[in-house]
Amino acid sequence: MQIALNSNYCLYRCQTHRLLQLQPFLLPCSTAFRFPTLSPLHCRAMASSPPSVQVRDSIDLTPKETQIFQKLLQVVRHFSLRTQLRVAGGWVRDKLLGKECYDIDIALDDMLGREFCEKVNDYLSCTGEEKQGIGVIQCNPDQSKHLETARMRLFDEWIDFVNLRSEDYSENSRIPTMRFGTAEEDAYRRDLTINSLFYNINTSSVEDFTGRGIEDLKSGKIVTPLPPKDTFLDDPLRVLRAIRFGARFGFILDEELKLAAGCDDVRAAIADKISRERIGHEIDLMISGNEPVKAMTYICDLLLFSVVFSLPPIFQPAISEECDRLCIGYIDAGWNLIQLIGSSTFNDEQRRLYLYAALFLPFRKTLYEGGKARKIPVVNHIIRNSLKLRASDADTVVSIHCAVEKFISLIPFIESTESIQISEAEWGIEILDLPVTSKLRILTGLLLREIKGFWRVALMVSTLLYPNDINHTQDISRITFGLEEVWELKPLVNGKDIMNVLQLKSGGPLVRDWQQKLIQWQLAHPSGTAEECLDWMRQKRPKRE
């Protein structure tokens, strides 16, 4: 079986075989596993024909939804309001698809969301019910957040309230003038036709003001209500939302939409107009979703990879012009592998960071200069700066990449019974002079102590990089058995004992060095006692230290 990115990029070859086995982690040994071959011209992961989608004729409310909507109608009737209450967007789409959705957004035609929430609280006071807190998210036109949104809790569910809007643009400004709009005007300002549907609470009916929302839902198409370039320049984040929904539902991106998404004006708007937090949030939803590879492939196909995953201006070494396709190849390979062994292998957080680690593998050795001339991995910049994800996410992915290189250096140990030289510079330690099986146990234990609970993730990622045929006849679990959660291992000998043997009055670098050596001894002798450990230290200690 051969895994290749294109005719010029071959990741590695492997036979149908046992890849690696560490209790309780097992890669299957008898399943054919093929990674995709990507064209040198572009990624070919977009579906060629739209799916057939089952769409319901009407919306069935849950008991809680009925309670919420009835309460809101009581507010309207109590104050003799003429307000039309409409549930907007994703809730309508998902209910028509027969999916449950707890994200209820109420669109109001004649008042602000904050004003209606105050009416709700006034009504609750009149009926002797407890008032609810109101949260207000202010508009931020500089970041294409044009609407003030109010939020309150009803029947243990968070409900968002916002006014219907229409937007007018002056010739010299990209920031629109907001005014109350009709439901039809609001529908045409939405990102996608499938998200432009309303459920009118007053009339208990679905409203499709664009005339094609339900049609596009049934035919599985991602289309914008207005010309796509206008829609994307209004809010460039809509490009990423179109990609996310296309991947999530397996829908086809409209051809005109794809052309607009990849044009220079829209790419520049994504880079300049949208906050990195909003971009990172969308990417995180894609990576955590059901089709992360398809989503990343859309980003590659639409020439958005360098815009979304922006790099620092100066870095070394230089990267290939086809690096984006290489990244897609790795995440595709990683995704296929995790599907092969079963998604339950990792929890959600491990799966998420595993996919980021696979996606950014081509950047694992690329560095840029930070403060005080420090060399920092580019992957750190992408995750922290380009996506504005958590610092811990960046640290973990970088640690996975470091551990991957060490796992790869261990594979020759498994394939040979002869003594093999390990680069101490690569591992950053002085390795004890012991038999090869003990060395393997020591190095594996030290690596697991370093990467901790993500060791399975790093091991899986390392299989994507190993360049040679892996033909294991031995079971690595015979060496690594008992090393699970080895990072919880407590030293048999403490610093005070070491100082006594060395006849030192205080700690320092010498004590730390011996602590590392004694951990190695402990890993090589899992049944050893503290006294045996100290005896070994006395034998190995130079007479003068």
Secondary structure, DSSP 8 states (H G I E B T S, - for coil): -EEEEETTEEEEE--SS---EETTEE--SS---------SS----S-SS-------SS----HHHHHHHHHHHHHHHHTT----EEEETHHHHHHHTT-----EEEEESSS-HHHHHHHHHHHHHHTT------EEE--BGGGTB---EEEEEETTEEEEEEE-EEEE--TT-SS-EEEE--HHHHHHTSS-GGG--EEETTTTEEE-TTS-HHHHHHHTEE--SS-HHHHHHH-THHHHHHHHHHHHHT-EE-HHHHHHHTSHHHHHHHHHHS-HHHHHHHHHHHHTSS-HHHHHHHHHHTT-HHHHT---SS-BS---TTHHHHHHHHHHHHHHHHHHH-GGGS-HHHHHHHHHHHHTGGGTT-EEE-GGG-EEEHHHHIIIIIS---HHHHHHHHHHHHHHHHHHHHHHHHH-SS-----HHHHTS------HHHHHHHHHHHHHHHHGGGHHHHHHHHHTT--S-----S-THHHHTT-TTGGG---SS-HHHHHHHHT-SS-SHHHHHHHHHHHHHHHH-TT--HHHHHHHHHHHS-S--
